[in-house]
Amino acid sequence: MAEKRLQHVSDRLILDDALAELPEDLRTAVVLRDVADLDYKEIAEVLDIPVGTVKSRIARGRSALAKHLRLDGLPTISPNIGNRETGGERPSEPT
């Protein structure tokens, strides 16, 4: 149990360091969304910026965090899985 708590503290310190590396505008948007759990509209109102800007800052902030934490190298699931035949050709392409 103590080991799990230590790991949690360690993870939190790493995350805090990564957040500190973000520019303030990105950090604020990410924290308001992911820590304070505000929705996009609420964040837009708090920061007095358009919702589109909020979404952009959150996306850029999360991307920068992933790079800092080295999570950007993890494999992702392609949205096109299941849309291609086994030969790699598209069904609509002439054979």
Buried (B, 14 or more C-beta within 10 A) or exposed (E): EEEEEEEEEEEEEEBEEBBEEBEEBBBBBBBBBBEEEBEBEBBBEBBEBEBEBBBBBBEBBBEBBBEBEEEEEEEEEEEEEEEEEEEEEEEEEEE
